């Protein structure tokens, strides 16, 4: 049975992609953690993203995929660096979500001595929820996903950072991320402006916490200017584990189909998520605290601010603030 091995196996999960892709893969990694409790699990991926998992339940160690020597593994019969041969050869199981249509990577990994290589296609179709598709390769280990909702676990240090960050912020805090990985997924910024003004006027006098990074610079600047005089705070360009801990302390999160929305749902904050053309049955967080509002006819400008405001007010009315 999984987890009954006399020696502790080492398992490597290779996961590139964006923030949301990684969070959607966490239920699959959780299956490994639950069924191989003595295993040493390591994740190879983009350092700033996989930090969400290191020493936070899922992984004992992480390693950056942005390493030039790895390129030799994508060449048939490549000259493999000795340090990487030793590294990969130390794992009993390798689960890879890399795009490898010609099997060059898999073949070279097997040359390192890896016997059990589980290849997963990173391409998601419209059949079942993305988290379930990403867990499919583990069925070869007789592991079947039951709960597709991702969960993130913040560390003591993450929560201490969040406490210090929010200590001067009035409560309740409504976090808002007006961006995503694609402008076509974004609700019109003028609607965000209207929504923020309405929410700030609520009797509970919530603080508005604008979340974003470099890609959201213009929309954040616009809203900060338009919300002059309102209780507005910003969380920009933060390490993802710190941002996760901050969102964990918020009363509500509002966002789009984005990686930050997946983080918010995974830490348990009630999340109002604005969807347009993407299919929420596939791509929305599969968490009970995620509330999806999909624009009619897939046109985001058809979703009125009053509709989003009503959803937020409904959540706040059920919480002890």
N, C-alpha and C positions, 0 to 999 in steps of 0.2 A: 504494500500500500504506500502511496506517496507520504513522505515524511517519516517512514519507518527505517530508513537506511541507517546502518551502523556507523557510517562515516558521513560527514556533512558535505553534501554536493555543492558545487559552485555553479550558479546559473547566471548567464549574461542575457540581458534584454537590450537589443539595439533598436533605438527609436529616434528617428529624425523628425522632421515636420515642425509645425507651428505649435503654439501653446495649447490650443484646443485639441489638436491631434494627440498630444501627449496626455492630457487629462482624460480624454476618452479611452486611452489605453490603460489607465490605472486599474479599472476593474479586472483586466486580464492579469496584470502584475499582482493584484491582490489575491487572485486564485493561486498563483505560485507561492506567495508568502504563506497563505493559509494551509496549503497542502504539503509544503516543504518547510515546516517551521524551523528546522535546523540548518537550512541552506543558507549559504552566503550569496546574496543576490546583488548583482552589479548592473548598472545601466550605462550604456554608451549612447550619448546624444549631445544636444546642444547644451552647453554648460549652464547658461542662465535659466534654462527651462527645467532640466533634470534636477536642479538643486531643490525643486519642490519635493523630491522624493528621498534625497540623501539624508540618512539618519532621521527620517520622518516616516517610519514604519516600513516603507517599501524597499529601500535599498541600503545596504551597508556601505556601498561605495559607488562613485560615479566617475566617468571618464569622458573627456570631450571627444566628439566625433570629428572636430575640426583639427585634424592632425594629418599633415601632408603625406606621411608615409603610408597612410591607409589607402591611398590611390592605387598602390600596386595590387591590392586585392580585387580591383575591378578590371584587371587585365588578365586574359587567359594565359595560364602558365607564368604569371608574374613572378618577379624576383622578390620574394617576401622578406621583409626585414626580420632579423632574428628575434628582436625584442617583442615584436607583435606575434610571431609564431609561438613564442613562449607564453605570451599573454593569452591568446585565444585558446591555446592548447590546455590551459589550466581549468577550462570550464567543461563540466559534464553535459550541460544543456545550453544551447544558444538559440534564442528566439529572435529572429530578425524581421523588422518591418521595412527594410530597405528595398527600393525598387531594383530588382535584379532579374530582368526578363531573360537574359541569356545564361543565368546561373553561374556567372564568373565568380561572384563573391562567395556564393555557397561552396563552389568547388575549391576555392582557395582556403576557405575556413576549414573545410574537411582535410585539406593537406596539412593543417596544423595539428591534426589528431582529434578533432571534435567528432564524436560519433553521432550525437543526437542533435541535429540541426533542424529547427522548425521554421520554415519560411512562411511568412504571412504577407499577403499583398496589402500595400498601404492604400490601394484604391477602394473606396467605399461605393457600393451601389445603393439602389433604392429598395432593397429587399427587407431588411430588418435594421434595428437601431445600430449605429456605428460601433458602439461599445461591444455589442454582441458579435458583430463581424470581426472585430479586432481580437476577440477571444477565441475564435474558431480554431486556430492552429493548436491550441492547448487541448483540444479534444483528442489529439493523438496521444496525450498523456492521461486520458480518461478524466480530464478536468472540464466541467461544463459550467458555464456562467449562469447563475441564477439572478443576481442583482446587478443591473447595468449602470446604476447610479454611482458616479465616482465620489470618492471621499478623500479629502486632503487633511493631513494631520500637522498642525503647526507645533513648533518646538517651544520650549520655555523661553528661549532667547527671542524667538519671533514674537511671542505674546508680550514680552517685556518691551520690545521695540514699539509695538502697537500701542501699549498703554502710555508710553512716553509721548508718542506722536499725537495721540488723541486727548491728552490730559487737559488741554486748554480748549477743547472743542465742546460746545454745548451738545446735549443729547435731546432727542434722538438724532442720529446721523443718517442721512440718506445719501448713499454713494451713487454716483452717476458716471457712467463711461460712455461718452457720445461718439466713440469711434469703433473701428473693427479693422479686420485685415483687408477690407474692400469697401470703397465708397458706395457701391451699389447696395450694401447691407445697412447703410447708415440712414437713420431717421433724419429728416431735415433739421438743421441746426436751429432754425427759427422756432421749431416746435419744442426743442429742448429749452430754448429761452423762455417760452411761454410756460412750460411745465414748471421750470424752476421758480419763476415768479409766483405761480399759484401755490406751490408746495411751501415756499418760505412764508406765505401768509397764513398757514394753518395755525390753529390755536396752540398746538403743541410746540410751535416755533422751532422746527427742525433745522439743523445745520446741513448745508449742502456740501458734500465732498466730491469734488471733480477728480476723476481718476484718468490717467492717460500717460502717453509717452511721446516720443518725438513725432510719430505719425499723426498724433492728435493735436499738435501744436496750434494750428490755426483755429480749430473749433474751440479749444480751451481758451485761447486768447479772446475770441469773440464773446464767449459766455462770461468770462471774468469781467470784461468791459461792460456788457449788458446788465450784469447782475451787481453792478457797483452799489454798495450800500446794503446788500443782503449778507447774511451769515455764510459766506462762501469760503471754503478751504480747498486746498489742492494736494493731491498725492501723485507726483509726477516722477517718472523714471526710477521707481523704487525696485529693489530686488524682489522677485516674485514671492519668495517666502514671507517677506515683510508685508507686502501688499495683501497677501492671503490673510495674514493675522489681523490686519486693519479691517478688511472686509468682514471678517468673522465677528467683529464688534459692532457692526452697523445694524441699524434696524431694518433697512431695506436696501437692495441694490437694483439699479435700473440700467439695462444695457441692451446691446444688440446680439446678433449671432457672432460671438467673438470668443477668443481664448480667455479674456478677463471674465466674461460671463460664466464660463465653465469653472473658473477658479472660485468665483463667488458662490455658485451653486454647490461646489464640492466642499466648501467650509461651512455650509449650512445656513447662510443668510437667506432670508426670503428674497427671491430674485424675480423681478418683472422683466421679461425678455421680449424685445421687439423684433419680430421676424417679418421678412418680406418674401423674396422668391425662394429661399432655401426651405427644405422640408423639415419642420421641427420633429416629425416622427423619427427622422434619421439623425438629425444633427443637434437638436436641443438637449441640454442636460437631462438625464433620465432620473432626476431627483424630485422628490415630492415637494420640495421647497421652491422649485422652478415653475413660474407661472408664465406661459407663453401667450403673447398677444400677436396674432398674425394679421397683417394688413390685408384688407379685401382686395381681390384681384392682384395680389402680390405687389401692390403699389404702396410704398411706404408713406407717401404723402396723403393717402386715404385714411391713415390711422390718426385720429384727432388727439391732441394733447389731453382733452377731457377724459378720454377713454383710459389713457395711461394713468392719469391722476386718480381716477376712480379705483383702479386696481391697487395703487399704492395706498390710498386711504383705507381700502378694505383690509389690507394687511396690517396697517398700523392700528386699526380699530380692534384687532384681535390680540395685540401684543401688550404686555405689561411694560409701559415706558416710564 
